[in-house]
Amino acid sequence: MSSQEEILSDGRFSRIARDPRFWEMPEKERKVKIDKRFRAMFHDKKFKLRYTVDKRGRPVNYTSAENLRKFYALSESDSDLSEGDSKGVTGKKKKKKKAKGKGEADS
């Protein structure tokens, strides 16, 4: 077999390297970004199907959850916000407890 460099150096196929239609899509752009409202579909039993045969009748052993992970990704901004919200809530609770403690000490 010819190496990739030999194929690209051939005049008939040289434009493949420059043509964006033939470039591989980056992983970040390949997956559809979904927000935190739909993150339950990755672990919920309602979305999980177990396949025993593929579309051609050959035996397989995989689930639909694998396909979900392959095509969908949680939005990074939403996952950061959800982590930030949980930290913010705990921070607010601590501040409220401290404020109540000072108020009780004054009275």
Long-range contacts (C-beta under 8 A, 24 or more apart in sequence): 31-70, 31-71, 31-72, 31-73, 32-71, 32-72, 32-73, 33-72, 33-73, 33-74, 33-75, 33-76, 34-72, 34-73, 34-74, 34-75, 35-74, 35-75, 35-78, 36-74, 36-75, 36-78, 36-79, 36-81, 36-82, 38-72, 39-74, 41-68, 41-72, 42-68, 42-69, 42-72
